[in-house]
Amino acid sequence: MRILLSCILIASLLLAAGCSGGSSIDGSSPEAFATSMKKAAEELSPEQQAQFSASVALITMKIGTKAAMEGKDPMKAIGEELNGMTAEEVIELGDRMAEAKE
């Protein structure tokens, strides 16, 4: 139950933070991660923001859940995975994960 709540909280924070255009995501700390996600959100069109949000939700669930089940910090695992990516790269990663799931 705690794992599920952690993943839901992380997903909510990431979705609330928004999306990115040319700015890269800084996963070095939770604060830097949230700030860079918010900054990145301001650079996308509404359509891209929807794609980004869907990708972030999928990435959060897959990576966050796996990390939590392994006893690792889900937020740190997600930050490490997305560190240095642009919003477009996050969307592409989400697309690849969705395709792999099918």
C-alpha positions, 0 to 999 in steps of 0.5 A: 500500500505504501508503494502504491501511495508513493507512486501516486504521489510522485505521479501527481507531483510530476504531472502538476510540475508539467512539461518541457521544451528545450530545457533539460530535466535536472534529476540531481535532487528532488527540488531541482527535479521539480523546478526543472519539470515546471520550467520545462512545462512552460515551453510546450504546446497544450498538445505536447503537454498532454503527451508529456503528462501521459508519458510521465505517468507511465514512466512514473508507474513503471520505474517508480514501482520497480524501484519501490519493490526493490527497496529503492527511493522511487523519486530518486530512480525517476529523477536518475532516469529522466536526468538530462532529458528534454520533454521531447525525449521523455515523450519518446521514452514514454512512447517506447514503454507504451509500445513495449507494453503492447 
